[in-house]
Amino acid sequence: MALFFDRQWFEEKLAERGLSARIMAAAAGMGEAELALAFKDQRELSAEEVGIFADLLGVPAAEVADRAGISTPVPGQGDLAGRLAALERKVAALEAEVARLRGGSR
């Protein structure tokens, strides 16, 4: 298990998917400053955030928890459909906000 937040691993996984830390933060309902603290190992991730990051990165939650540090909780395998639906709602809200900022043009 990692003892500290493995920033390089997270950045590589984001790059593999063509995503940014800004998208990662928004998907989890975090501010960029909050995510930056986690990346500097100054803020622990919640079980919900671990689950969202796992879904976003396409890896098991246990791997995200491991790469985030040993004390980060791993979410249960229970309500995967609910977690995916919540993530889809957040992505839709982000897309709507981007469209609004662009003046409604796509």
HUDAZI-V396488 format. One record per backbone hydrogen bond with DSSP energy under -1.0 kcal/mol. CO is the residue of the C=O (numbers start at 0). NH is the residue of the N-H. If there is no record, write none. Layout:
BEGIN
co->CO nh->NH
co->CO nh->NH
END
This chain:
BEGIN
co->4 nh->6
co->5 nh->9
co->6 nh->10
co->7 nh->11
co->8 nh->12
co->9 nh->13
co->10 nh->14
co->11 nh->15
co->12 nh->16
co->13 nh->18
co->14 nh->17
co->19 nh->23
co->20 nh->24
co->21 nh->25
co->22 nh->26
co->23 nh->27
co->24 nh->29
co->25 nh->28
co->30 nh->34
co->31 nh->35
co->32 nh->36
co->33 nh->37
co->34 nh->38
co->35 nh->39
co->36 nh->41
co->37 nh->40
co->45 nh->49
co->46 nh->50
co->47 nh->51
co->48 nh->52
co->49 nh->53
co->50 nh->54
co->51 nh->55
co->52 nh->56
co->53 nh->57
co->53 nh->58
co->59 nh->63
co->60 nh->64
co->61 nh->65
co->62 nh->66
co->63 nh->67
co->66 nh->5
co->68 nh->71
co->77 nh->79
co->78 nh->82
co->79 nh->83
co->80 nh->84
co->81 nh->85
co->82 nh->86
co->83 nh->87
co->84 nh->88
co->85 nh->89
co->86 nh->90
co->87 nh->91
co->88 nh->92
co->89 nh->93
co->90 nh->94
co->91 nh->95
co->92 nh->96
co->93 nh->97
co->94 nh->98
co->95 nh->99
co->96 nh->100
co->97 nh->101
co->98 nh->103
co->99 nh->102
END
